[in-house]
Amino acid sequence: MRTRPTLSWMDTGAPLPRTTSLDEVVPVVARGGVVVLSGAGLSTESGIPDYRGETGSLRRHTPMTYEEFVGSPDGRRRYWARSHLGWRTIARARPNDGHRAVTELRAAGFLSGVITQNVDGLHHAAGTRDAVELHGNLDRVLCLDCRRTSPREELDRRLRAANPGFQATATRINPDGDVELAAEDVRGFEVVPCADCGGVLKPDVVFFGENVPKPRVDECFRLVDAARSVLVLGSSLTVMSGLRFVRHAAKSGKPVVIVNQGRTRGDVHASVRVDLPLGAALTELCALLRRTSP
């Protein structure tokens, strides 16, 4: 059974205390055994906008849902035309200071695991090769019929060949690799099938309304269970696929620290809530830990 997508949430309670100091974060991370849960806010400094910040794309854009993708050929054509352009921007994006800081913390032994809700592959590109990509990766394509996976570069070449006159220009990129295009630019776009079986191709990412594969969820719960604390970086925690790990940690009595610009759906579960830009905050955190380490 697939759940209906949660695109937004309304916090009707009074804002919980927030800080711009890392003083309470340092001792939590210094103890080690930290699992990071990262969201789109970590990638904004790489040029990829988030969904729900002040300039978040959900203010103008409704992401593709699983139901529409599998049930509507027109929906798939619209998605692939827009994503064909958007993926090139995602592919050109490079890790920022925040991603590099996470890699440094992992290499120094402070982190026991990294879970990311992002599909841009930037944690892996920064050197955190064992980051669990909760929602998949835009660099891969999955056939819904034969289940074969293939590189996105391969699909990109095939789409270029099938659409030699496609000259549309992207006006805005979204975190899922989608862009905004005029209807006339989408109408004539040619979608290609699986090269092996002729089936329907889908990016190997979890669309809104689609369930995260159970083995991946189980792996994340194992990481949280084995951790001493959870550090949330740049996520509003609106979507239950990430929020459940925060709730699970808090229920188990583990400290939850949130570093995010703006309120989150998980604020009530956090012992520390820091409102700072991620790149600068994580760079400072690394520096403070280097000074306090023996």
ABEGO torsion letter per residue (X at the ends): XBBBBBABBBBABBBBBBBABAAAAAAAAAAEGBBBBBBAAAAAAAGBBBAABAABAAAABBBBBAAAAAABAAAAAAAAAAAAAAAAAAAABBBBAAAAAAAAAAAAGABABBBBABAAGAAAAAGBAABBBAAEBAABBBBAAAGBBBBAAAAAAAAAAABAABABBBABBBAAGBBBBBAAAAAABBBBBBAAAGBBBBBBBBBBGBBBBAAAAAAAAAAAAABABBBBBGBAGABAAAAAAAAAAAAAGBBBBBBBBEBBAAAAABABBBBBBAAAAAAAAAAAAAAABX
